[in-house]
Amino acid sequence: MATGTTPESVSGQPRDAPGRGWALALAAIVGAEFMLQLDGTIVNVALPTLQSDLHLTVAGGSWVPNGFFLAFGGLLLFAGRLGDVLGHRRVFLAGIGLVVVASLIAGLAPDLEVLIAGRILQGAGAAICGPTGLALLAIVFQGERQQRAFGLYSTVTGLGASAGMVLGGLLTWVGDWRWSLLVNVPIGLVLTVVAARALGLRDEATRSRSLGLPSALLSTATLTTAVYGLVHAAEKGWGDRWTLVALGAAVVLAVILLLVDRRAAEPLLPLAVLAGRERAGAFLNLVLLAAVLTSFLIYLVQYLQGVLHLDALRSGLAILPFGLALLVSTQILTSRIAKIGLKTRAVAGLVVVLAGVAWLTRLDGDSTYLTGVLPALVVMGLGVGVAIIPFNMIVLTTAPPEYAGVTAGVLQTALTIGGSLGLAAMLIPLTQGSGGLAETISSVFVWASAALAISLLVALVFWYRPGARRTT
């Protein structure tokens, strides 16, 4: 793998060389991430139609989104290791190809079993493609281009969830639910051609190393069980028997994984990836930020539909100002404050996000979209754009280069676990009391504000207490 001292090219040219090679490479990586983000939410709007067409219960239909997230969350660490061992470019292209094939299977599925199999394969392809694409950002780009690359990547990550709901609503309205799955086929084929042309198939020099299959299987079982437990907690509550069984099993598997991995000649999760206050603080902050943002997107949409009576398409459009503010923040504001240190920018962004979430604590049954929701969306989008780029860069650019794939896998695992944890945790205030959604939604954002306050405390402890090193 490249060490960063001898820049590799995206097509045989140095990374700093002028031309379209770097732009095409960025388009392929960012385009793939946008497709993966769409896959996470695009079928949500189509679920009622899908359930009616296949004669499914609500419980049966819930496995359509959950199957994707279980496979995605469970395979992230192993997928990151695959990139480090086999080469990120080849694994990245293989991941896109698997998403295309899986989307074709799911889109043409005659019954629930084939549909869920397709969604699980989609999640597996996303897990293979996601960490390797993120690792390529740190490998292929450097300097100012690297910041621009991370900025655009962060933008599409924020836009993807809301865009998925809008696009899913449009495709279901124009055609039917199958279109929301089959749309990946032409997109994925175009991305494959662009990525193969811009990135090539020749990877950085990789040394022979073990895939660590025992640790890989244990990590997959651990993460899948943990995500299942958190998803189940969001649906059935923390006291449900299967929630407790799944989370307890995840803890046991995690302990076994640590014991097995410590004895491995080539650990799946090297301590060097987690070592260092900068990265540890960034990882924890990403977990907390993901918990806030995932619950914010899901539960605010429920408020928009259940209290403000917006339909699926209009509620998706109502969330778009968050993504647009994120776009302005990452593409315009970030370049103006690029000389400010990464940690300072991250903390400032968290403070702005906290201000936006605090605004949402005022929501009730009499609130309106223009005064109660829209200002918070804009403020939160600006804050997330300022914070997320430094977090990603601190994690990926300070990790040992030979572990770029595993580091990216850990980063995306933190986001996945954080999002699932947020949905399950924020369900507690949402369902407390005898009142309806209009009365409990404000409590969700009180809890989210507390999570952001903890995030700021984590940053202060890990980054600014005596002895903490400065990130350059």
N, C-alpha and C positions, 0 to 999 in steps of 0.2 A: 504494500500500500504506500502511496505517496506520503512523504513526511511533511510536506509543506515547504521544504527548502528547494525542491526542484520542481517548479510548477509543471504539471502535466497539462495536456490540452484537451479540448473537447473534440477536436478533429485533427490532431497532429500539430496544432499551433499552440504557442504558450498561452496561458490563460489570460494574460494582459494584452494579447494581440488584438488589433482592431478587426472588425468584420462581423458577420452575422452568426458565426458559430456559437458564441456565448449566449446570444439572444435566443437562438433556436433551442439550445440546451436548457435555458431557463424556462422557455415556453413549454417544453416537454415535461420538466419536473413539476412546475407549478400547475400545468394542465392536468397532470395525473393526480396531484393532490386535490384539485378542485373536483375531479370526477369521484374520488374516494369520499370527499365530504358530502357530495350529492347523494352517494349511495347510502349514507347513514340516515338521511331524512326524507329522500324523495318518495319512498313508498308509504310514509306515514299518512299523507293526505289521501292516498289511494286505498287505504286499508278498508274503509266501509264498502267500497265497490268491490274490492278483491274478495272480502268475506262473503258478500252476497253472491258473487259469480261462482265461487267454489263451495258455497254452502258451509261456511265455517262458523264456529262460535267465536266470540271475542277472545277467549283463551287460546284457541287454535290460531287465530290470526296474529296474536301477539308474538308468536314464534317467527314470523316473517322478519320483523326488525331485530328481534333478540338473537336469532340464529346468526345473523351477520356480526353482531357485536361480540358474541361469545367466541366465534372463530377469530375475529380480529384481535380482541384483547388477549386471547390465549396464545397466539402465535407470534406476537410482536418481538419478544426477546430472541426466540429461535430464528426468526426472519432476519433480525439484525446480525446475528452470528453468521447466517448464510452469506450475507453480503461481504462480511470480513473475510470469509474463507474462500468463496467462489468468485468474488469480484462484484462490485456494486452495479456496474453497468449491465452485466448479463442478468443478474438477479432482478434488477429493476424492470428490464424488458419482460422477463418471465412473469413477474407479478402482473403487469398490464395485460399480458396475454391470457393469464388465468382469469382475470376479471372479465375480459371479453367473452371467453368460453362460458364462464359461470352465468353471465348476464343472459346469454342466449338460452341456456338451459332453464333458468328461472323464468324468463319472459315467455317461453313456449311451454311451460309446465302444464300438464293436464290435470294435476291434482296437488294436494298440499305436500305430500312426501317429496315429490320432485322439486317443488317450489322451494321448500326448506333446504334441500340438498344444494340447490343452486345458490341460495343465499349464504349458506355456510361456505361454499367455494368462493363466493364473492368476498366474504370476510377474510378468507385465507389469502386470496390474491391481494386484497388491500393491505393485509399485514406484511406481505412480502414486498410490495411496492412502496409502502409508506416510509418505513425506516431507511431503506436504501436510497430513496429519493432525497430524504432529508440529509443523509450522510453525504450525498453527492454535492449538495449545496456547500458544505464545508470543504469538500475536496476540490471541486472544479473551479470555484470562484474564490477570489481573495480581494482584500482592500475595499475600495469603495463599491465595487461590483458585488462583493459578498454582502455588504449591508443592504444594497438595493435588492439583492436576491432574497435575503431573509425578510425584507419588508414586503415584497410582493407575495412571498409564501405565506406570511402571517395574514395578509389581506384576504387571500382566497380561503384560508382556513376559517376566518370569521364570516366571510360572505357565503361560504358553501352551505351552511346549515339553513339559513333563511332562503337562499336561492333554491335549495332543494325543495322546500315546501311550496315556493311559488311555481317552480317548473313542474313539480309533481301535480299540482292543481291544474295547471294548463294542459299537460299531457293527458291527464285523466278526463278533463273536460272535452278536449278535441278528439281523443281516441278512447282508450280504456286503460286499466291499470297496467297492462302488459307493456305499454309504451314507456312507462317510467323505469322499466328494467331494460328493455331492448335499446333504449337511447344510448346505453354504454357501448354498444357494439360499434357503430360508426365512429364515436368519439375515441374509443380505445384503439381502433385500427389506425386512425390518423395520428394519434400520439405515438404508437409503435413506430410508424414510418419516420416521424420527426425525431424521436429519440434515437433510433438506429442511425440516422444520418448525422445528427448533431453530436451525440455522445460516443457513437461507435460501439464496438463489441470488445475492444481491447481494454482491459482494466489495468489499474496500477499494479505494480509488482506485489504479489501476495506470497507469503511464505506458507509452506505446507503446515497445516494444523488440523487438529481434530474438530469435528462438528460437536463433539460432546453429547452424543445421543441420550445417555442416561439423564444428564442435567436438562437437556432440551425437552425430553418427555415430561420430566417432573415440573419444569417451569410452565409448560403448556397446561398440564393438569392443575397446577396451583392457580395460575391466572384465570383459566376458564372457570374453575370452581369459585374463585373470589368474585369474578364478574357476575356469575350466575347468582351467587348469594346476594350481591348488592342489587341486581335487577329484581330478584324475588322480593327483597326487602322493600323496594320502591312500589311493588304491586300489592304485597300482602302484609307488609309491616315487619318491624324488627323482631317482634315476639313470635312470628310464625315458626313452626317446627322446622320446615325445610330451609328457611333462611338461616336459622341457627346451625343446622347440620352442615349446610354448604360452607358457611363462614368458618365453622370449627374445622372442617376438613381442609379448607384452604390454609389455615394456620399450621395444621399438622404437616401438610405437604410442603409448606414453605420451610419448616424446620428441617425436614428430610432433605430438601433441595440444598439448603445451606451446608449440611453435613456432607452430602455427596459431592457438591461442587468444590468444597475445601480440599477434598482428597484427589480431585481430578488434576491431571498434568496441565490441562488447558481449561481453566474454569469458564463456564458460560458467562458468569457475571464477575469479571475481575474487580477486585477491590479498588484498583486504580481508577475505574470509571466513577465510583462514588466518593473517592477520597478527595479532600479539599473542601474548605468552607464555601468557596464561591459556588462550585457545582452543587454541593449538598443544599445550600440555601436556595439555589435556583430550582432544583428538583422539587423541594417542598413547596415553594411558591407556585410552581406550575400545577401541582396537585390541588392546592387551595383555589387558585384562579379557575382551573377547569371545573371544580365543584360549583363555584359561583356561576360561571357562564353557562354551563349545561343546564342547571336548574332554572336559571333566569330565562333561557330560551324556551324551555318546555312549559314551565308554569306560567310565564307571562302570556304565552300563546293561549293557554287554557283560560286565562283571565280575559283576553281579548275576545275569545269565542263565547265563553260562558257568561260573562258579565256585560261586555260591550257589544255582544251579539254580532261580531264580524264573522263572515264565512271563512273557509279554509284559505281561499286565494287572497282575500283582503287582509287576513291576519298575517299571512306570509309577507305581503307587501308592506304591512304596518311595521314589520321588524326590519325592513331594508334600510331605514335611516341609520341603524346601528352599523351595518356593513359599510354604508357610504361614509360615515364618519371615520370608521376604521381605515378605509381607503385613503381619505384625506390625511389622516394621522401618519400612516406608514409611508405614503408616497410623497407627501409634501412637508409635513411638520417634522418628520424624522431627519430629513436632510438639513433642516435649519438648526437642529440641536445635536448634530452628529458629533460635535467637539466635546459635548458633555460626557462624562464617564458613564459606562454601561450601568453600573449599580445605581448611580444617582438618577438616571433616566428611569430605571425600573421602579424605584421607590416612588418617584414623582408620578409615574403612570398609575401605580396602585392607589395613590391618594386620590387621583382624579376618578378612577373607577369607583372608589368608595363613596365619593360625592354623588355619583350617578345612582348607585344602589340605594344610598340614603334617601334620595328623592323618591324612589319607588316605595319606601316605607309609608308614604302618605296615601297610597291607593286605598280606595274603598268603593262601595257601590255607586257613589255619586261622582266619581272621578271621570274625566273625559280623556280621550286620547291626546288631544292637542296640548293640554296643560299637565296631565298626570303622567303620561308615558313618553311622549316625543322628546321633551328636553332631556330626560334621563337616558334615552337611547343614544342621543348625540354625545352627551358627556361621557357615557360609558365607552362608546366606540373610540372616541379620542384617547381616553385613558388606556384602553387595552392596546391600541396601536403603539403608544409610547412604551408600554411595559413589556409586551410580548417579544419584541425583537431582541432587547438585551437579555432576557431570560434564555431564549434559544441560543444566542451567540455565546453567552457565558458557558452554557453546557457543552456545546458542540466544538467551540474553538479552543477550549482549554483542556479537553480530554486527550489522552494519548492517541495519535493518529491511527495506530494499528487497531484501535477499538472503536473506530468511527461508527460502524454499523451497529454494534451492541449499544453504544451510547445513544444513538438515535432511537433504537428500540426501547431503551429504558425511558427516554424522554416521552415517546408516544404512549408507553405503558402508563407513565405517570398521568398523562392527560386522560387516558381511558379510565383508569381506576378513579381518578379525581372526579370525572364526570359522573360515573356510576355512583360513587359515594355521595356526591352532591344531590343527585336525584333521590336517593334513599333517605339521606339526612333531612333534606328540606321537606320531605313528605310529612315529617312529624309536626311542624307548626301548621302545615297546610290542612291537616286533618284534625287538629286539636279544636275542642270546643264544639258547640252545637250549631254554630253559624255556618253559612255557606261560603263559597269561594270569595265573594265580595268582602267578607269580614276577616277571612284568614290570610288572604294574599299578602297583606302588609307584614304579617309575622314572618313569612318566608324571607322577605328582604331584610328584616331585622336580623335574622340568623345569617343571611348572606353578608351583611355588614360586619357581623362579629367574625366571620371567617376571613374577611379582608383585613380586619384589625389584627387578627392572629398572623396573617401573612406579612403585614408590616413589621410585627414584632419579630418574626422569623428573620426577616431581612436585617433588622438592626442587630440581632444576636449573632447571626452568622457572618455578616459583612462588616460591621462597624465596631464590634467590641474589641478591646485591646488585644493586639496580636493578630488580628485578621489581616490577611494580605490584600493589597490593592490589585484589582483586575485592570489590566492595561488594555 
